Amino acid sequence: MTKAIELILKTDQPISDIAFHCGYKNIGAFSNAFYEFTNARPTDFRKVRKR
């Protein structure tokens, strides 16, 4: 999950590409796991951190 956070913050790759890169076959599963880890959805996390 730390790799996913790094990619979300440092790249403009689509969240789906990051999910697949991190081994998730399903974007929903990635989003749920990301939420459990950070208490934020991946797209919301990117929006807040890019300000």
ABEGO torsion letter per residue (X at the ends): XAAAAAAAAABABBAAAAAAAAGBABAAAAAAAAAAAAGBBAAAAAAAAAX
